Each structure stands twice: as C-alpha cells, then as structure tokens.
Amino acid sequence: MKRSIIAILFVLFLGTSVFAQYAAQLSPAGCVLKGSSKGGGYVGIYDGAFGVLGQYRIGIGGYSDLGFKAGIIDLESNSGKGDIGISLGVDTKYQVMEVRIMDPVDLSIAGVFELVKFNHFSNLSIGGAVIGSYPVELKNGRQLNPYGRLLLGFERSNQSWAGSGGSSTDFNLTLNMGCTLELSGNTEAMAEIQIDSDVAALVMGLSFGL
C-alpha cells in the first residue's frame, strides 16, 4: 500500500506527465538489473506515419533503469507534403511493486522526455507515467508479460507549413497496452497499441539482452 501511495503522489507531483507521441513504451514495468542492459528494434504504424525505432536500456540501481530511444519517422500530412523526421527520447523508470516479492503486480513510475523533429514540424513532450504488468509463466517455461502504461501530460508543438504556422501547448491522456513473449533466454518479441486522441499506433519488434 505504501508503495502504491508513493507512485500516485509522484505522478501528481509531476503534474505534467508525458505524452510520448512516437516513442511508445516498448517494455513491461520491470526494470533492467543493475549492471545489465537491453536493446531492441521495432517498427511503428501510426495515423499517417510509419516509423523504425530503436531502444537501449541500462540498469542503474536495484529498482531503476534508464532508457534511450531513437527513431526515423516517415510522416504524411493532410496537405500532401511528405516529411521524414527523427524521434529522440529518454526515460527513467523506478519499480515500486514486484510480483516476485508477493506484490499483486509489477508497478513502476517513470519520467519521460521526447523530441520529434520534422522539416516543418516539431514536438516536445515531458512529464511522467505509471506502468503496470503481470508476468505469466507458460507451460513451455517461457514468460508472457502483458503490460499497460498511462500517461498524463503536456506537449509543445510548433509548425510552419506554407500558409500556416504557430505553436501550441496541449495536455493529453494516453494509454499504451502491450505484451512481451520470451523467445529464448535473452530475446523477447513484443507488440503494443497506443490509444490517444491525436496519434493511435501499433508497434512491434524484438528486444534482447546485451
């Protein structure tokens, strides 16, 4: 109960939790062990865009890790102008509940930063999130790990299409739901959907220990 209260207070303290428009979650609530690291490659299918993403995570403490995400996004606009841009993200995650020690679920809180930059458009997101997951051991000994992430935050957007322009700041509530499936001792397949008023997405890929 104490850990749950800490998680809720942390998110409320941030106040402006994040809206990660293209980076996605890509992993369950559990953290990479200290001294270990993981990498991954993914493809993302978004409303009006397609992306290729990469992730690197490293354990920085007993219950915390740090992640770096980068991607190339092929954006289609309503004006008919295609645009290829980049997505850069950093997040840190702290695990407050763990099934292994008899907690009901794995639960983490996270702080997230993401910058998306195109020729005529840029978007900056910053804030925090709550991530929950529950690992299930299958009959073949592999692990299935469904997870969800809730983001409540703000983004700062700037655009400069011909004949238009300006900037705006918006608050958003975003839900990511996904699942990882252990393929071998250090490789996982994953699939995730993002539900949001602005950008819905499907992301799929592989993660592996380094």
FENMO-V230059 format. One record per residue. RES is the residue in three letters. D_LAST is the distance of its C-alpha to the last C-alpha in Angstrom with 2 decimals. Layout:
((RES;D_LAST) (RES;D_LAST))
This chain:
((MET;34.42) (LYS;33.86) (ARG;30.23) (SER;31.37) (ILE;34.00) (ILE;31.61) (ALA;29.39) (ILE;32.52) (LEU;33.93) (PHE;30.79) (VAL;30.90) (LEU;34.65) (PHE;34.33) (LEU;32.12) (GLY;34.82) (THR;33.25) (SER;30.09) (VAL;28.06) (PHE;28.52) (ALA;25.28) (GLN;26.95) (TYR;24.23) (ALA;20.78) (ALA;21.02) (GLN;19.20) (LEU;16.37) (SER;15.38) (PRO;17.53) (ALA;18.98) (GLY;16.67) (CYS;14.46) (VAL;10.92) (LEU;11.80) (LYS;12.75) (GLY;10.56) (SER;7.29) (SER;5.50) (LYS;5.27) (GLY;6.68) (GLY;9.81) (GLY;13.02) (TYR;16.42) (VAL;20.15) (GLY;22.77) (ILE;26.47) (TYR;28.64) (ASP;32.40) (GLY;33.38) (ALA;29.96) (PHE;26.91) (GLY;23.47) (VAL;20.12) (LEU;17.39) (GLY;13.83) (GLN;11.87) (TYR;9.36) (ARG;9.58) (ILE;9.50) (GLY;11.64) (ILE;14.87) (GLY;17.14) (GLY;18.08) (TYR;18.68) (SER;17.32) (ASP;14.41) (LEU;14.51) (GLY;13.67) (PHE;14.42) (LYS;15.76) (ALA;17.59) (GLY;19.71) (ILE;22.72) (ILE;25.60) (ASP;28.66) (LEU;31.43) (GLU;34.84) (SER;37.62) (ASN;40.92) (SER;42.73) (GLY;41.41) (LYS;39.41) (GLY;35.87) (ASP;33.33) (ILE;29.76) (GLY;27.87) (ILE;24.57) (SER;22.90) (LEU;21.03) (GLY;19.96) (VAL;18.77) (ASP;18.80) (THR;18.59) (LYS;18.84) (TYR;20.68) (GLN;21.05) (VAL;24.73) (MET;25.07) (GLU;23.11) (VAL;24.27) (ARG;23.02) (ILE;25.76) (MET;28.38) (ASP;28.20) (PRO;29.25) (VAL;26.12) (ASP;22.81) (LEU;23.87) (SER;22.36) (ILE;23.97) (ALA;22.40) (GLY;23.57) (VAL;22.84) (PHE;23.82) (GLU;23.97) (LEU;25.91) (VAL;26.96) (LYS;29.08) (PHE;31.32) (ASN;34.37) (HIS;36.80) (PHE;34.78) (SER;32.36) (ASN;31.09) (LEU;29.77) (SER;28.57) (ILE;28.02) (GLY;28.27) (GLY;26.65) (ALA;25.85) (VAL;25.89) (ILE;23.25) (GLY;24.06) (SER;22.55) (TYR;23.50) (PRO;21.30) (VAL;23.32) (GLU;22.80) (LEU;24.22) (LYS;26.48) (ASN;23.94) (GLY;21.64) (ARG;19.14) (GLN;18.79) (LEU;20.35) (ASN;19.89) (PRO;22.47) (TYR;22.38) (GLY;24.58) (ARG;24.70) (LEU;27.98) (LEU;28.40) (LEU;31.71) (GLY;31.98) (PHE;33.39) (GLU;32.71) (ARG;34.60) (SER;35.35) (ASN;37.24) (GLN;38.66) (SER;41.02) (TRP;41.99) (ALA;45.38) (GLY;48.12) (SER;45.91) (GLY;43.73) (GLY;43.13) (SER;40.55) (SER;40.04) (THR;38.26) (ASP;37.56) (PHE;36.30) (ASN;34.30) (LEU;33.19) (THR;30.21) (LEU;28.81) (ASN;25.47) (MET;25.15) (GLY;22.33) (CYS;20.63) (THR;17.32) (LEU;17.54) (GLU;15.21) (LEU;15.23) (SER;13.38) (GLY;11.59) (ASN;8.23) (THR;9.86) (GLU;12.53) (ALA;15.39) (MET;17.13) (ALA;20.54) (GLU;22.27) (ILE;25.74) (GLN;27.08) (ILE;30.73) (ASP;32.42) (SER;35.87) (ASP;34.57) (VAL;31.46) (ALA;30.60) (ALA;27.39) (LEU;25.37) (VAL;21.61) (MET;19.54) (GLY;16.13) (LEU;12.81) (SER;9.70) (PHE;6.52) (GLY;3.80) (LEU;0.00))
